[in-house]
Structure formats: C-alpha cells, structure tokens
Amino acid sequence: MPDTLLAANLTASQLLADYAACIDADGLEQWPDFFVDDGLYHVTTAFNHSRGLPAGIIHADGKAMMQDRVTSLRRANIYEPQRYRHVISTVRVIQAKENLIETEANFLVVRIMESGKQDLFVCGRYLDRITTADGAARYEKKLVVLDSEKVDTLLAIPL
C-alpha cells in the first residue's frame, strides 16, 4: 500500500474508532466535535441511497443541528434507556488526496437495553468524507446507509 493510502487509512480508522467509542460510551455531547462546523450527518436506507432518493431517517446539516439533537435526547425526548456497541470492519480508502479522504466501512450496532436485552439493532455501511485541512481529522460528511428498510422507531442515539 503506498504511503499516502496507508496514512489515509490510519487517519480514517482512528477517527472512526474514536467516533464509535464516543457513542458507545454515551459521550454524546462530544459527538458533534467529530464534524466540521458545516458537516453533514445523514442516515438513510440502501434502497433510497441506491436510487439517489434524498429522503433520510435522520438529517443534520451542521454541528448546530447535531448539538440540538443531543440536547433533545438529553432533555426532551422520552425513550427507554439504552446504549450501543459498534462492531466495525476494516476501513477501505476509496480516495485520498490533499486534505481529503473518502472511505467506506461496514458496521453492526448491537443495542443493549436497560433490562440487559441485547439485539442486533442495525447494520450497514459508513460512507465518509474526511478533511484534515486544519490539522485534525474531522468528518465533512458521514452518510450512514442502513441495509434494511425496516428501522426500529427507537433510532434515537446517533449511529
């Protein structure tokens, strides 16, 4: 693997590992910090994505919208206490050029309810565009493409 791809893979892999660890540890207040100020977080289905349909399940355009989502999760939304555990494949670098890395990675998310019940919650892939322009790796765009059309209505916590 050429040095540029290796460096891009290490950068993207570390960012994704830190991202998942933040969510899994319930560090939701830090979740928006993984994005640039005008970053995009979008959750959709494989059906919609493959057809270029813009409708999504969750759409947050910018850190302010992400911060609002966290605030509503903490203060306004009522849902059964739960947490996630991410299992993520090796990151595949699609493109790496100056200050921009595009990647793909598969994931599974296990949802653990307060009762101890554990379920495979969702699976899919991350399609990410990462910038390193300011010296730190941050997401410009995180597209979460879910494999199934059936999504539990309790999709509260970011994936």
N, CA, C and O of each residue as an XYZ file, in Angstrom:
636
protein
N       0.856     -1.180      0.000
C       0.000      0.000      0.000
C       0.896      1.236      0.000
O       1.758      1.365      0.870
N       0.715      2.137     -0.947
C       1.541      3.356     -0.959
C       1.388      4.135      0.337
O       0.367      4.045      1.018
N       2.421      4.900      0.663
C       2.436      5.655      1.924
C       1.222      6.560      2.093
O       0.698      6.676      3.201
N       0.759      7.207      1.014
C      -0.390      8.107      1.101
C      -1.643      7.344      1.508
O      -2.400      7.808      2.361
N      -1.869      6.182      0.908
C      -3.040      5.380      1.261
C      -2.929      4.830      2.673
O      -3.918      4.781      3.404
N      -1.739      4.421      3.055
C      -1.538      3.903      4.407
C      -1.822      4.984      5.444
O      -2.517      4.738      6.430
N      -1.286      6.175      5.218
C      -1.518      7.276      6.153
C      -3.007      7.634      6.198
O      -3.555      7.876      7.273
N      -3.653      7.666      5.043
C      -5.086      7.969      4.991
C      -5.880      6.902      5.728
O      -6.817      7.222      6.460
N      -5.519      5.648      5.544
C      -6.224      4.558      6.209
C      -6.058      4.640      7.720
O      -7.023      4.449      8.460
N      -4.861      4.919      8.178
C      -4.633      5.047      9.620
C      -5.423      6.219     10.205
O      -6.014      6.096     11.278
N      -5.435      7.344      9.508
C      -6.173      8.522      9.961
C      -7.662      8.225     10.034
O      -8.307      8.496     11.047
N      -8.206      7.666      8.954
C      -9.641      7.373      8.896
C     -10.039      6.298      9.902
O     -11.092      6.400     10.531
N      -9.211      5.276     10.058
C      -9.507      4.199     11.006
C      -9.529      4.708     12.435
O     -10.404      4.336     13.217
N      -8.567      5.559     12.780
C      -8.531      6.112     14.140
C      -9.721      7.013     14.394
O     -10.320      6.962     15.468
N     -10.076      7.846     13.410
C     -11.235      8.720     13.569
C     -12.502      7.904     13.775
O     -13.300      8.215     14.659
N     -12.697      6.873     12.978
C     -13.898      6.050     13.105
C     -13.916      5.284     14.427
O     -14.970      5.156     15.050
N     -12.775      4.778     14.856
C     -12.709      4.080     16.147
C     -13.054      5.027     17.296
O     -13.789      4.656     18.211
N     -12.524      6.243     17.247
C     -12.822      7.237     18.285
C     -14.291      7.648     18.249
O     -14.917      7.826     19.294
N     -14.835      7.796     17.048
C     -16.239      8.156     16.850
C     -17.157      7.114     17.494
O     -18.054      7.460     18.263
N     -16.928      5.847     17.178
C     -17.756      4.765     17.730
C     -17.577      4.659     19.246
O     -18.551      4.453     19.970
N     -16.354      4.795     19.723
C     -16.109      4.723     21.168
C     -16.836      5.843     21.905
O     -17.347      5.633     23.005
N     -16.885      7.014     21.315
C     -17.589      8.150     21.918
C     -19.076      7.829     22.074
O     -19.654      8.048     23.139
N     -19.684      7.315     21.022
C     -21.111      6.979     21.078
C     -21.352      5.829     22.047
O     -22.273      5.887     22.863
N     -20.535      4.790     21.964
C     -20.720      3.621     22.818
C     -20.538      3.940     24.299
O     -21.117      3.272     25.156
N     -19.736      4.956     24.598
C     -19.505      5.360     25.992
C     -20.485      6.440     26.445
O     -20.321      7.014     27.522
N     -21.508      6.721     25.624
C     -22.521      7.723     25.930
C     -21.930      9.128     26.046
O     -22.390      9.939     26.850
N     -20.915      9.405     25.244
C     -20.318     10.734     25.212
C     -20.955     11.603     24.138
O     -20.261     12.246     23.351
N     -22.267     11.616     24.116
C     -22.989     12.270     23.019
C     -22.703     13.766     22.914
O     -22.781     14.326     21.821
N     -22.380     14.412     24.009
C     -22.070     15.843     23.944
C     -20.816     16.099     23.104
O     -20.660     17.186     22.548
N     -19.926     15.114     23.007
C     -18.712     15.251     22.192
C     -18.927     14.792     20.741
O     -18.088     15.064     19.882
N     -20.028     14.108     20.464
C     -20.287     13.582     19.119
C     -20.191     14.642     18.025
O     -19.552     14.377     17.007
N     -20.790     15.835     18.174
C     -20.676     16.832     17.098
C     -19.242     17.284     16.812
O     -18.951     17.764     15.716
N     -18.351     17.133     17.784
C     -16.962     17.560     17.595
C     -16.211     16.715     16.572
O     -15.110     17.081     16.161
N     -16.781     15.607     16.162
C     -16.164     14.783     15.127
C     -16.400     15.354     13.731
O     -15.877     14.825     12.750
N     -17.181     16.425     13.632
C     -17.551     17.026     12.358
C     -17.004     18.444     12.241
O     -16.786     19.120     13.247
N     -16.787     18.886     11.011
C     -16.501     20.300     10.771
C     -17.787     21.083     11.041
O     -18.865     20.493     11.121
N     -17.681     22.391     11.182
C     -18.845     23.202     11.553
C     -20.033     23.019     10.616
O     -21.177     22.980     11.068
N     -19.773     22.907      9.319
C     -20.862     22.738      8.357
C     -20.974     21.287      7.874
O     -21.457     21.021      6.774
N     -20.522     20.364      8.711
C     -20.553     18.945      8.361
C     -21.968     18.408      8.217
O     -22.931     18.989      8.719
N     -22.067     17.294      7.526
C     -23.358     16.667      7.267
C     -23.375     15.269      7.866
O     -22.447     14.485      7.666
N     -24.437     14.964      8.602
C     -24.698     13.625      9.128
C     -26.057     13.213      8.589
O     -27.062     13.878      8.839
N     -26.082     12.111      7.847
C     -27.312     11.693      7.187
C     -27.447     10.175      7.303
O     -26.531      9.435      6.943
N     -28.583      9.721      7.802
C     -28.893      8.296      7.895
C     -29.993      8.008      6.885
O     -31.030      8.671      6.874
N     -29.758      7.014      6.035
C     -30.730      6.635      5.018
C     -30.703      5.115      4.858
O     -29.946      4.414      5.529
N     -31.537      4.633      3.963
C     -31.567      3.192      3.686
C     -30.845      2.903      2.378
O     -30.675      3.785      1.536
N     -30.426      1.662      2.224
C     -29.767      1.250      0.984
C     -30.695      1.454     -0.214
O     -30.243      1.833     -1.294
N     -31.990      1.204     -0.023
C     -32.962      1.403     -1.096
C     -32.942      2.850     -1.575
O     -32.811      3.105     -2.772
N     -33.071      3.795     -0.652
C     -33.067      5.209     -1.025
C     -31.726      5.635     -1.610
O     -31.679      6.367     -2.599
N     -30.642      5.177     -1.002
C     -29.308      5.566     -1.460
C     -29.040      5.071     -2.882
O     -28.522      5.818     -3.712
N     -29.390      3.824     -3.162
C     -29.111      3.261     -4.486
C     -29.919      3.940     -5.588
O     -29.539      3.889     -6.758
N     -31.005      4.560     -5.228
C     -31.854      5.238     -6.207
C     -31.666      6.761     -6.205
O     -32.352      7.485     -6.927
N     -30.736      7.226     -5.390
C     -30.477      8.658     -5.333
C     -31.594      9.459     -4.693
O     -31.718     10.662     -4.924
N     -32.408      8.788     -3.888
C     -33.523      9.471     -3.231
C     -33.001     10.203     -1.996
O     -32.320      9.600     -1.166
N     -33.306     11.475     -1.866
C     -32.720     12.268     -0.786
C     -33.337     12.044      0.592
O     -32.749     12.432      1.601
N     -34.513     11.423      0.647
C     -35.175     11.238      1.939
C     -34.308     10.399      2.864
O     -33.741      9.382      2.464
N     -34.220     10.838      4.080
C     -33.445     10.114      5.064
C     -34.222      9.918      6.341
O     -35.322     10.445      6.507
N     -33.645      9.166      7.229
C     -34.247      8.909      8.530
C     -33.823     10.001      9.504
O     -34.626     10.489     10.299
N     -32.560     10.371      9.428
C     -32.020     11.468     10.234
C     -31.177     12.326      9.298
O     -30.427     11.809      8.470
N     -31.307     13.628      9.439
C     -30.523     14.557      8.636
C     -30.110     15.707      9.534
O     -30.959     16.426     10.059
N     -28.821     15.881      9.709
C     -28.303     17.008     10.489
C     -27.265     17.714      9.632
O     -26.211     17.160      9.322
N     -27.579     18.930      9.260
C     -26.727     19.724      8.389
C     -26.023     20.777      9.231
O     -26.535     21.880      9.416
N     -24.857     20.432      9.734
C     -24.077     21.347     10.558
C     -24.042     20.928     12.023
O     -24.946     20.256     12.521
N     -22.984     21.340     12.692
C     -22.796     20.984     14.100
C     -23.920     21.508     14.986
O     -24.273     20.872     15.979
N     -24.482     22.656     14.635
C     -25.557     23.216     15.456
C     -26.753     22.269     15.487
O     -27.357     22.074     16.542
N     -27.103     21.678     14.343
C     -28.214     20.720     14.315
C     -27.873     19.470     15.118
O     -28.736     18.897     15.783
N     -26.607     19.051     15.055
C     -26.188     17.877     15.825
C     -26.254     18.157     17.319
O     -26.691     17.310     18.098
N     -25.818     19.349     17.714
C     -25.884     19.735     19.124
C     -27.336     19.821     19.594
O     -27.645     19.430     20.720
N     -28.223     20.327     18.750
C     -29.646     20.356     19.090
C     -30.184     18.947     19.287
O     -30.988     18.706     20.188
N     -29.744     18.021     18.450
C     -30.192     16.631     18.567
C     -29.766     16.047     19.917
O     -30.553     15.375     20.582
N     -28.546     16.301     20.307
C     -28.053     15.797     21.593
C     -28.838     16.435     22.739
O     -29.236     15.749     23.680
N     -29.057     17.726     22.659
C     -29.828     18.416     23.706
C     -31.226     17.816     23.821
O     -31.717     17.584     24.926
N     -31.867     17.565     22.681
C     -33.214     16.987     22.745
C     -33.175     15.563     23.285
O     -34.097     15.150     23.989
N     -32.130     14.807     22.970
C     -32.004     13.453     23.521
C     -31.866     13.488     25.042
O     -32.421     12.641     25.742
N     -31.137     14.456     25.538
C     -30.876     14.543     26.967
C     -32.031     15.161     27.752
O     -32.264     14.797     28.904
N     -32.756     16.097     27.130
C     -33.717     16.876     27.900
C     -35.174     16.725     27.493
O     -36.061     16.910     28.326
N     -35.444     16.394     26.237
C     -36.832     16.436     25.768
C     -37.392     15.072     25.365
O     -38.536     14.752     25.686
N     -36.611     14.290     24.682
C     -37.117     13.010     24.180
C     -37.314     12.009     25.315
O     -36.555     11.979     26.284
N     -38.340     11.203     25.169
C     -38.599     10.146     26.141
C     -38.422      8.816     25.412
O     -39.151      8.505     24.470
N     -37.453      8.050     25.861
C     -37.207      6.745     25.273
C     -36.564      5.848     26.323
O     -35.954      6.322     27.282
N     -36.713      4.554     26.120
C     -36.164      3.594     27.078
C     -34.643      3.693     27.102
O     -34.010      3.703     26.046
N     -34.050      3.767     28.287
C     -32.591      3.847     28.368
C     -31.930      2.682     27.630
O     -32.353      1.531     27.735
N     -30.892      3.018     26.887
C     -30.199      2.033     26.065
C     -28.801      2.522     25.765
O     -28.469      3.687     25.985
N     -27.994      1.622     25.264
C     -26.669      2.011     24.788
C     -26.321      1.142     23.595
O     -26.984      0.141     23.325
N     -25.283      1.532     22.890
C     -24.859      0.823     21.681
C     -23.473      0.228     21.874
O     -22.683      0.668     22.710
N     -23.214     -0.786     21.068
C     -21.862     -1.320     20.903
C     -21.654     -1.497     19.402
O     -22.341     -2.293     18.761
N     -20.709     -0.754     18.851
C     -20.389     -0.833     17.421
C     -19.372     -1.941     17.151
O     -18.430     -2.136     17.920
N     -19.574     -2.647     16.069
C     -18.581     -3.576     15.520
C     -18.352     -3.086     14.094
O     -19.281     -3.051     13.288
N     -17.124     -2.711     13.789
C     -16.824     -2.050     12.522
C     -15.753     -2.825     11.769
O     -14.778     -3.297     12.354
N     -15.953     -2.947     10.461
C     -14.984     -3.625      9.604
C     -13.741     -2.755      9.421
O     -13.669     -1.626      9.907
N     -12.795     -3.302      8.726
C     -11.646     -2.522      8.304
C     -12.119     -1.394      7.394
O     -13.025     -1.580      6.581
N     -11.518     -0.258      7.530
C     -11.853      0.894      6.698
C     -11.198      0.722      5.329
O     -10.021      0.378      5.223
N     -11.987      0.968      4.290
C     -11.465      0.924      2.920
C     -11.380      2.353      2.409
O     -12.381      3.069      2.360
N     -10.175      2.758      2.030
C      -9.984      4.091      1.471
C     -10.390      4.055      0.005
O      -9.850      3.279     -0.784
N     -11.335      4.893     -0.344
C     -11.796      4.996     -1.724
C     -10.941      6.002     -2.487
O     -10.581      5.791     -3.646
N     -10.627      7.101     -1.803
C      -9.829      8.152     -2.424
C      -9.086      8.903     -1.339
O      -9.622      9.160     -0.260
N      -7.857      9.246     -1.636
C      -7.065     10.061     -0.715
C      -6.285     11.072     -1.535
O      -5.457     10.717     -2.374
N      -6.567     12.331     -1.275
C      -5.780     13.397     -1.892
C      -5.585     14.474     -0.851
O      -6.077     14.351      0.270
N      -4.892     15.503     -1.196
C      -4.523     16.520     -0.227
C      -5.701     16.956      0.641
O      -6.684     17.502      0.141
N      -5.592     16.711      1.929
C      -6.571     17.130      2.947
C      -7.953     16.524      2.797
O      -8.888     16.998      3.442
N      -8.126     15.491      1.970
C      -9.428     14.876      1.783
C      -9.277     13.361      1.678
O      -8.469     12.853      0.900
N     -10.072     12.651      2.477
C     -10.074     11.182      2.457
C     -11.524     10.739      2.326
O     -12.388     11.201      3.072
N     -11.787      9.857      1.391
C     -13.112      9.261      1.259
C     -12.989      7.778      1.571
O     -12.126      7.083      1.035
N     -13.873      7.306      2.453
C     -13.765      5.933      2.932
C     -15.120      5.243      2.967
O     -16.177      5.861      2.840
N     -15.033      3.938      3.144
C     -16.214      3.102      3.339
C     -15.866      2.076      4.416
O     -14.752      1.552      4.447
N     -16.811      1.797      5.284
C     -16.636      0.758      6.296
C     -17.999      0.160      6.621
O     -19.001      0.872      6.690
N     -18.026     -1.138      6.817
C     -19.258     -1.823      7.230
C     -19.371     -1.768      8.746
O     -18.369     -1.661      9.453
N     -20.603     -1.843      9.235
C     -20.788     -1.821     10.681
C     -22.001     -2.652     11.093
O     -22.925     -2.883     10.314
N     -21.958     -3.084     12.330
C     -23.088     -3.664     13.052
C     -23.215     -2.858     14.334
O     -22.210     -2.464     14.925
N     -24.439     -2.615     14.763
C     -24.656     -1.959     16.053
C     -25.569     -2.853     16.878
O     -26.694     -3.159     16.485
N     -25.057     -3.259     18.022
C     -25.842     -4.014     18.984
C     -26.434     -3.001     19.953
O     -25.731     -2.129     20.464
N     -27.737     -3.127     20.200
C     -28.404     -2.237     21.155
C     -28.613     -3.011     22.446
O     -29.154     -4.116     22.443
N     -28.177     -2.417     23.545
C     -28.306     -3.029     24.860
C     -29.308     -2.197     25.660
O     -29.091     -1.013     25.917
N     -30.393     -2.834     26.040
C     -31.442     -2.146     26.789
C     -31.104     -2.187     28.278
O     -30.271     -2.983     28.711
N     -31.745     -1.341     29.043
C     -31.511     -1.282     30.482
C     -31.780     -2.632     31.146
O     -31.146     -2.966     32.147
N     -32.710     -3.406     30.597
C     -33.037     -4.726     31.132
C     -31.919     -5.739     30.911
O     -31.918     -6.812     31.515
N     -30.957     -5.393     30.034
C     -29.880     -6.311     29.687
C     -30.102     -7.001     28.354
O     -29.198     -7.657     27.837
N     -31.291     -6.862     27.793
C     -31.584     -7.464     26.498
C     -30.676     -6.856     25.436
O     -30.494     -5.640     25.380
N     -30.107     -7.720     24.592
C     -29.212     -7.292     23.529
C     -29.755     -7.756     22.192
O     -30.141     -8.914     22.036
N     -29.782     -6.842     21.225
C     -30.279     -7.150     19.889
C     -29.356     -6.553     18.852
O     -28.754     -5.500     19.062
N     -29.252     -7.254     17.711
C     -28.634     -6.619     16.561
C     -29.605     -5.525     16.130
O     -30.702     -5.821     15.656
N     -29.214     -4.282     16.289
C     -30.103     -3.150     16.049
C     -30.120     -2.763     14.583
O     -31.181     -2.729     13.960
N     -28.948     -2.471     14.026
C     -28.831     -2.118     12.614
C     -27.500     -2.609     12.073
O     -26.552     -2.861     12.816
N     -27.462     -2.734     10.760
C     -26.202     -2.990     10.074
C     -26.213     -2.183      8.784
O     -27.269     -1.821      8.267
N     -25.047     -1.916      8.290
C     -24.951     -1.128      7.072
C     -23.531     -0.735      6.811
O     -22.593     -1.464      7.132
N     -23.378      0.445      6.214
C     -22.040      0.933      5.913
C     -21.986      2.441      6.097
O     -22.973      3.159      5.938
N     -20.788      2.881      6.439
C     -20.492      4.302      6.534
C     -19.806      4.715      5.234
O     -18.860      4.061      4.795
N     -20.266      5.768      4.635
C     -19.603      6.394      3.504
C     -19.180      7.777      3.995
O     -20.013      8.663      4.185
N     -17.885      7.945      4.193
C     -17.386      9.136      4.870
C     -16.484      9.984      3.976
O     -15.725      9.469      3.155
N     -16.589     11.283      4.159
C     -15.641     12.230      3.572
C     -15.004     12.964      4.739
O     -15.688     13.621      5.525
N     -13.706     12.847      4.842
C     -12.938     13.361      5.976
C     -11.996     14.451      5.484
O     -11.362     14.305      4.439
N     -11.906     15.533      6.233
C     -10.933     16.570      5.930
C      -9.858     16.594      7.014
O     -10.124     16.347      8.190
N      -8.653     16.896      6.583
C      -7.539     17.078      7.516
C      -6.948     18.477      7.343
O      -5.817     18.738      7.754
N      -7.724     19.372      6.731
C      -7.227     20.698      6.357
C      -6.739     21.513      7.548
O      -5.764     22.254      7.419
N      -7.387     21.397      8.699
C      -6.977     22.202      9.858
C      -6.003     21.454     10.763
O      -5.745     21.883     11.888
N      -5.466     20.348     10.281
C      -4.508     19.571     11.058
C      -5.132     18.461     11.882
O      -4.419     17.605     12.406
N      -6.446     18.461     12.005
C      -7.162     17.409     12.730
C      -8.152     16.764     11.776
O      -8.766     17.448     10.957
N      -8.305     15.481     11.875
C      -9.262     14.767     11.030
C     -10.669     14.999     11.557
O     -10.938     14.794     12.741
N     -11.567     15.430     10.672
C     -12.971     15.670     11.009
C     -13.820     15.246      9.815
O     -13.366     15.264      8.671
N     -15.055     14.867     10.106
C     -15.973     14.496      9.038
C     -16.568     15.737      8.380
O     -17.100     16.618      9.054
N     -16.471     15.790      7.066
C     -17.243     16.757      6.290
C     -18.626     16.178      6.022
O     -19.633     16.885      5.989
N     -18.632     14.857      5.833
C     -19.888     14.177      5.537
C     -19.806     12.754      6.069
O     -18.840     12.037      5.811
N     -20.817     12.361      6.805
C     -20.951     10.975      7.255
C     -22.314     10.506      6.789
O     -23.347     10.925      7.312
N     -22.302      9.636      5.806
C     -23.517      9.050      5.275
C     -23.628      7.646      5.840
O     -22.767      6.801      5.593
N     -24.685      7.397      6.598
C     -24.929      6.097      7.218
C     -26.008      5.417      6.381
O     -27.161      5.849      6.363
N     -25.615      4.346      5.688
C     -26.531      3.651      4.790
C     -26.917      2.328      5.448
O     -26.096      1.419      5.570
N     -28.172      2.236      5.866
C     -28.665      1.040      6.548
C     -29.083     -0.016      5.527
O     -29.716      0.304      4.521
N     -28.731     -1.260      5.784
C     -29.041     -2.336      4.848
C     -30.525     -2.649      4.786
O     -31.023     -3.032      3.727
N     -31.237     -2.500      5.874
C     -32.639     -2.883      5.937
C     -33.552     -1.678      5.758
O     -33.222     -0.557      6.143
N     -34.694     -1.940      5.168
C     -35.745     -0.920      5.060
C     -36.498     -0.774      6.375
O     -37.080      0.275      6.652
N     -36.485     -1.828      7.180
C     -37.185     -1.802      8.466
C     -36.243     -1.252      9.521
O     -35.203     -1.834      9.826
N     -36.635     -0.129     10.060
C     -35.814      0.510     11.092
C     -36.690      0.706     12.319
O     -37.797      1.236     12.233
N     -36.183      0.277     13.439
C     -36.891      0.456     14.697
C     -37.166      1.944     14.902
O     -36.298      2.782     14.658
N     -38.343      2.256     15.337
C     -38.689      3.665     15.549
C     -37.907      4.272     16.706
O     -37.993      5.477     16.942
N     -37.160      3.473     17.415
C     -36.390      3.960     18.557
C     -34.967      4.320     18.141
O     -34.039      4.177     18.937
N     -34.783      4.780     16.916
C     -33.472      5.241     16.482
C     -33.252      6.629     17.060
O     -33.552      7.637     16.420
N     -32.731      6.669     18.261
C     -32.559      7.933     18.983
C     -31.106      8.363     18.984
O     -30.795      9.499     18.625
N     -30.230      7.486     19.376
C     -28.807      7.779     19.517
C     -28.160      7.749     18.130
O     -28.529      6.919     17.300
N     -27.211      8.633     17.872
C     -26.517      8.599     16.581
C     -25.848      7.244     16.346
O     -25.448      6.559     17.288
N     -25.738      6.880     15.093
C     -25.089      5.608     14.724
C     -23.633      5.833     14.358
O     -22.927      4.882     14.022
